[in-house]
Amino acid sequence: MAKLLSLRKIYTYLLALCCLLPIAPQAMGQVFKDTLKDVSVTEQRKVYQQDVKSTFQTGQTRISIDSITLLQYQQLSLATLLAQQSTVFVKSYGINSMATLSFRGASSAQSAVLWKGIPILNPALGVSDVSMLQTGLFDKVSLQYGSNAAMLGSGNVGGALLLEQQSEYAKGNHYRIGLGAGSYGRKEVNTQVILQPKKWLIKWNAFGQLANNNFPYTDLDGAVVHTSNAGLKAFGSILSATYKIDPTQHISADVWYQRYYREIPKAMFEDFSAKVQRDASLRTLLHWEKLHRQNTFYAKFSLNKEDLHYTDSSFLMDNRNTVYQYYQELGWKNNFHIGGTKAMHTILVMSPFQYATIQLPGNERQQQQRPALAAAYKYLSGNERLGLQANLRQEWNMGTAFPILPGIGVHYALVRNARWQWSWDATLQKTYRLPTLNELYNFPGGNEQLKPEQGWNRELAYTLHWNNTKGTIQFDQQVNYFNRHIKDWIYWLGGAIWTPHNIAEVHNRGIETHNTLRLQLSKPLQLQLGLRTAYVLSTTEKSDMPNDNSIGKQIPYTPRYNGQINIGLHWKQLFVNYNHTYTGYRFITTDESLYTLPYNLGNVQALYTFTAGSVKMQASLQVQNLWNTAYVVIAQRPMPQRYWVAGLQFEL
């Protein structure tokens, strides 16, 4: 793999491109914001549908990260953002190493990541590495909790991370460039360009980053040492172009390219490390959509290539994986009324197709071909108090049919007035997950005898909103109870060589809460308090393994407790937020004989917006791990102690 561009070259290329460029939708579900309010813009806008099936989420919990929080975290990865601003457990293997998501006790492989509705899980890893997803590349980041396998695919068991580009923009062109720096040799540049000539909407987001990551930590002997072999070089870019064919039809093309060079530092039990991982990905998407009366027709085509090159010169290891994925989705949506009533009925029919192939050592190639048919019906009463949804999906792999995946969802608003809103939601969904290519054919350690995971997901939630008559006090609360049984759960076990096994049956259940209190103390001053909690029991109920001591015990690396507190102040153009996170015990072994300690982390974010002539400027500052806590998420993988990240952006 060619050497990455130096930061100076990245600066030069981005600035040159900026100079050369000519100067010329609402979902039924729960959206819960836990940070400061957005600043609204009311100008003429161009609006384009991003993902039709995302509107079919009746009864499910979906949380969107607001734009102010995204700005504050834009220099950090989504792994950091989600670990601090959601109840999703982010399993980080240390600096420059993989970070994966666990929704409500689900495994990383059971958590989906979708970009504009396209799954981007890497079959060579079997998971999505969110440490390589830069927050600043995306305009909208949402979390959908619980299974929605009928709409999002059979692998969606625990939940999904949804990544979108903003579908509407203020009229006119827009240019932004940002510079950043931080502790341990961190340097960054990012840019955004939006052009809107006549029928076109063109957007380009890009970033480049360098870091030494030579932070101190205390080793197993009690000595303070600095990480070595921990350098990072990264570049990423998303170019989107939408053409409005006529008032009812548009076509768009997206190209997402990124390249990472990561030196992987030693774990605490190692004497040294010479490990290096080079990742490169090219993701493309072509999307056509047509509106005709009450009908929506659409088609998506995506071709992705993932390259992973891992070397360890101390052990003469040189492993390469190249994965190709093709995804297409054809769909039709229809809205209609019956007998002149105000109630809205909506039907969605779609035919997704997913293909993945991986080349193994010895030039052996394995593949999965997964066509599917899916349909959904949604009902919304005329007063919008009652919503019902029914889903159905049938998938095949290499000609073999999966079990049919049905699902239902209910939403009912008990109270809806100017001051009070109180609603209930419930879902029931069958789940099914085919083993990934990595689990089946990884060398060494793959297990071709693995059986698919399958089970049922149940969820019940209520949402409460209250505000006083003057609107100076607002309170929001959401409480979710979830319960999921999964048979033939896949878990990796071993010593020198790790191999995945089916461990019979796992029971996930628990309660999540989201609470926000907003106080308008004066006209320019707002105080916001947020509290999120999660209690998750994820235990082995049955096991086919002899002499297994895991029955009734918590699945490894699933904290029973985690939560966050946010205390935010918004004064004029200044946003300041203190974030405190707690993560409980994580057991290392299936019999709970070994564990890692809980940890508390404090983090501060600040964002200040001001103008200099016609240039709008934004200054940001993050202090991560404010209290300098020594901790690990995964055993023997030290995490950074206190560090800072600062940025300055210029907008035209």
Buried (B, 14 or more C-beta within 10 A) or exposed (E): EEEBBEBEEBBEBBEEEBEEBEEEEEBBBBEBBBBBBEEEEEEEEBEBBBBBBBBBBBBBBBBBBBBBBBBBBBBBBBBBBBBBBBBBBBBBBBBBBBBBBBBBBBBBBBBBBBBBBBBBBBBBBBBBBBBBBBBBBBBBBBBBBBBBBBBBBBBBBBBBBBBBBBBEBEEEBBBBBBBBBBBBBBBBBBBBBBBBEEEEBBBBBBBBBBBBBBBBBEEEEEEEEEBBBBBBBBBBBBBBBBBBEEEEBBBBBBBBBBBBBBBBBBBBEEEEBBBBBBBBBBBBBBBBBBBEEEEBBBBBBBBBBBBBBBBBEEEEEEEBBBBBBBBBBBBBBBBEEEEEEEBBBBBBBBBBBBBBBBBBEEEEEBEBBBBBBBBBBBBBBEEBBBBBBBBBBBBBBEEEEBBEBBBBBBBBBEEEEEEEBBBBBBBBBBBBBBBBBBBBBBEEBBBEEBEBBBBBBBBBBBBBBBBEEEEEEBBBBBBBBBBBBBBBBBBBEEEEEEBBBBBBBBBBBBBBBBBBBBEBEEEEEBBBBBBBBBBBBBBBBBBEBEEBBBBEBBBBBBBBBBBBBBBBBBBEEBBBBBBBBBBBBBBBEBEBEEBBEBBEBBBBBBBBBEEEEEEBBBBBBBBBBBEEEBBBBBBBBBBBBBBBBBBEBBBE
